[in-house]
Amino acid sequence: MTAAADTLKQRLTTNPTVGLIGLGYVGLPLAVAFAETGATVIGVDLDSRRVAAVRAGTSFIEDVPADVIARLVGAGRLSAHDDVGALKDADAIVICVPTPLGKSKEPDISFIVAAADAVAAIIRPGQLVVLESTTYPGTTQEILAPRFEAKGVVVGRDVFLAFSPERIDPGNKRWTLRDIPKVVGGVTESCRDLASALYARIAPQVVPVSGPQTAEMVKLFENTFRSVNIALVNEFAIMCRRLGISVWEVIGAASTKPFGFMPFYPGPGLGGHCLPSDPHYLSWKVRLEGYEPRFITFADEINRRMPEYVVHLVTDALNDRSRALRGARVLVLGVAYKAGVADVRDSPALEIIEGLSAKGALVEYHDPYVSSVLIGTRPMKSVAWDRAALASRDVVLVLTAHASYDWAAIVREAPLVIDTRNATGSLPPAPHVIRL
Ligand SMILES: NC(=O)c1ccc[n+]([C@@H]2O[C@H](COP(=O)([O-])OP(=O)(O)OC[C@H]3O[C@@H](n4cnc5c(N)ncnc54)[C@H](O)[C@@H]3O)[C@@H](O)[C@H]2O)c1
C-alpha cells in the first residue's frame, strides 16, 4: 500500500467525509446509512428540489423517514449541495447517477460521464471514487479512470477507484441496505481494499471480486437472472390460462420443493429504472464483441408484451359479460411499478392505461403514493377508491398490490375484478374475480 492509501484507510475506518453524487432511490438511503455510522456525508444533486428537501429535513424516498434526515442534517452529519465542488475535501466520493436507455435501447451513460467530468475537475491525491450506477462491464476503467489520470493523478497510487453495484430493493422492509452484502471490484488491490473498508461501515459483508468489470457484470447477472425468470413465469401464466390452470396454484405447489426451485411471480410487466433497462447494457456491450445474446432479447420480448396481454384480459372479461371495452369505466388500482413505492418510471400501468384508453375505455386510477401521473402527454390525477367508487365502475383492475388496499372490500364491492398480482389470492375464488 502507498502512503496515500494508508492514510486514506485510516480515515475511512474512523470518521471519514463521504460524498454522494445523485441523491435518488440509491444515493439518499446510502447517504443516510453512511451518516448513521458517524461519517460526515455531503450529498450533491443537480435537482435543486432534492437538495432543498434534504436541507429542510424532508424526504422524497419512501424508505427514508423524514425525521431521520432532519436529525442527521441538524447534527451536521448530512448536508446537500448542487455542485460537485462541495466534495473537494471528501475522502470518498460515491457516484449514484441514473443509467437509462437511449431511444434504440442503447446505454445512455451521459449522467456517468457528466459526474466523472465533475469529479475529475476536483480530484486530488488521497481520494477514493466508487461508481455504484448499474452499467456495462468496462465503464469504470474506460470512462472514469482516463478522466482522472488526465488530471495528472495515477489510479492505484494517488487516487483509488472501484465499482460496487447497488443492490437495494426500494420498498423492501426485510432486506434493507444494511442487510445486503456489498460486492466490490477495485482497479488495483489498494482500490479494492479501500472500497471494502468504506463499505464495511454499512454492509453486513463485503464481497471482494477481482476487478471492476467483474463487479459490473455481477449486477447485470443478478438483474438479467430476474428478468429472464420473470419472463418465464409470465409465459407460464399465459400457458396456464390457455389450459385452464391457476398459475398461482402451480407456483405455490412448486415452491414446496426444498431445492432446485425458486419462485418468481407473473405480473402486468416489468417496471422501474432497473429491470427493463439493465440487461440491455449487457446486450449492447457483447454485440460490440460480435456476440448476439438470446435470453435477454427473448425475455425482454415476453415481458414487454405483458401490458398488451392485460389489455386483452380486460377486453375478454368484458366480452364474456356481453360488454364492450369502449365506454367501459375502468378503475386501475396502483400505477407505481411495484408495491410500497411512488416510482412510476417505466411502470407497465402507464402503457396499460394508454392501451385501454386508446380502445375507448374510460380509465381512472387510484394510487396512495402517486397523486398524479402523465399518460403520454395527458395528466391524470388519483381518484378515490371508496365503496361508491368501486361499485360504480365496470372493472377494477389491480396493477400494484399496495399494502393499504382492503382486498376483501374490493372483491365485495366491485362488479368485476381483474387481479394481475394475486392480491386477492387468499380470498375464496369468485366468478367476478379474474386472476392473471
Ligand atoms: N432504483 C433502484 O431500485 C436501483 C437499485 C439498484 C441500482 N440502481 C442503479 O442506481 C443508479 C441510480 O438509480 P436511482 O434509482 O437512484 O436514480 P434516481 O433518478 O432516483 O437518482 C439519481 C439522481 O442523480 C441526480 N443526478 C444526475 N446526474 C447528476 C450529476 N451529474 N450530478 C449530481 N446529481 C446528478 C439526479 O438528479 C437524481 O436525483 C442507476 O444506475 C440504477 O440503475 C437503482
The ligand as a Tripos MOL2 file, in Angstrom:
@<TRIPOS>MOLECULE
LIG
   44    48     1     0     0
SMALL
NO_CHARGES

@<TRIPOS>ATOM
      1 N1        -33.7930    2.4210   -8.0440 N.am      1 LIG1
      2 C1        -33.3390    1.2170   -7.7440 C.2       1 LIG1
      3 O1        -34.0650    0.3740   -7.2230 O.2       1 LIG1
      4 C2        -31.9020    0.8170   -8.0390 C.ar      1 LIG1
      5 C3        -31.3680   -0.3290   -7.4260 C.ar      1 LIG1
      6 C4        -30.0690   -0.6950   -7.6920 C.ar      1 LIG1
      7 C5        -29.3140    0.0660   -8.5860 C.ar      1 LIG1
      8 N2        -29.8580    1.1560   -9.1860 N.ar      1 LIG1
      9 C6        -28.9980    1.9270  -10.0890 C.3       1 LIG1
     10 O2        -28.5350    3.0670   -9.3910 O.3       1 LIG1
     11 C7        -28.4280    4.1990  -10.2570 C.3       1 LIG1
     12 C8        -29.2580    5.3500   -9.7200 C.3       1 LIG1
     13 O3        -30.6230    4.9720   -9.7190 O.3       1 LIG1
     14 P1        -31.7190    5.7560   -8.8750 P.3       1 LIG1
     15 O4        -32.9540    4.9240   -8.9300 O.co2     1 LIG1
     16 O5        -31.1660    6.1580   -7.5540 O.co2     1 LIG1
     17 O6        -31.9090    7.0530   -9.7840 O.3       1 LIG1
     18 P2        -32.6520    8.4070   -9.3620 P.3       1 LIG1
     19 O7        -33.0920    9.0370  -10.6420 O.co2     1 LIG1
     20 O8        -33.6560    8.1370   -8.2900 O.co2     1 LIG1
     21 O9        -31.4960    9.3000   -8.7230 O.3       1 LIG1
     22 C9        -30.4100    9.7680   -9.4210 C.3       1 LIG1
     23 C10       -30.1340   11.1960   -9.0080 C.3       1 LIG1
     24 O10       -28.9230   11.6240   -9.6420 O.3       1 LIG1
     25 C11       -29.0460   13.0000   -9.9250 C.3       1 LIG1
     26 N3        -28.0110   13.3580  -10.9060 N.ar      1 LIG1
     27 C12       -27.9400   13.0220  -12.2060 C.ar      1 LIG1
     28 N4        -26.7970   13.4840  -12.7470 N.ar      1 LIG1
     29 C13       -26.1160   14.1240  -11.7670 C.ar      1 LIG1
     30 C14       -24.8770   14.7970  -11.6970 C.ar      1 LIG1
     31 N5        -24.0800   14.8890  -12.7660 N.pl3     1 LIG1
     32 N6        -24.5120   15.3530  -10.5390 N.ar      1 LIG1
     33 C15       -25.3110   15.2610   -9.4510 C.ar      1 LIG1
     34 N7        -26.5040   14.6190   -9.4460 N.ar      1 LIG1
     35 C16       -26.9030   14.0530  -10.5980 C.ar      1 LIG1
     36 C17       -30.4690   13.1420  -10.3950 C.3       1 LIG1
     37 O11       -30.9180   14.4820  -10.2930 O.3       1 LIG1
     38 C18       -31.2180   12.1920   -9.4360 C.3       1 LIG1
     39 O12       -31.6940   12.8650   -8.2860 O.3       1 LIG1
     40 C19       -28.8490    3.6900  -11.6310 C.3       1 LIG1
     41 O13       -27.7280    3.2680  -12.3430 O.3       1 LIG1
     42 C20       -29.7170    2.4880  -11.3010 C.3       1 LIG1
     43 O14       -29.7360    1.5560  -12.3520 O.3       1 LIG1
     44 C21       -31.1160    1.5750   -8.9150 C.ar      1 LIG1
@<TRIPOS>BOND
     1     1     2 1
     2     2     3 2
     3     2     4 1
     4     4     5 ar
     5     4    44 ar
     6     5     6 ar
     7     6     7 ar
     8     7     8 ar
     9     8     9 1
    10     8    44 ar
    11     9    10 1
    12     9    42 1
    13    10    11 1
    14    11    12 1
    15    11    40 1
    16    12    13 1
    17    13    14 1
    18    14    15 2
    19    14    16 1
    20    14    17 1
    21    17    18 1
    22    18    19 2
    23    18    20 1
    24    18    21 1
    25    21    22 1
    26    22    23 1
    27    23    24 1
    28    23    38 1
    29    24    25 1
    30    25    26 1
    31    25    36 1
    32    26    27 ar
    33    26    35 ar
    34    27    28 ar
    35    28    29 ar
    36    29    30 ar
    37    29    35 ar
    38    30    31 1
    39    30    32 ar
    40    32    33 ar
    41    33    34 ar
    42    34    35 ar
    43    36    37 1
    44    36    38 1
    45    38    39 1
    46    40    41 1
    47    40    42 1
    48    42    43 1
@<TRIPOS>SUBSTRUCTURE
     1 LIG1         1 GROUP 0 **** ****
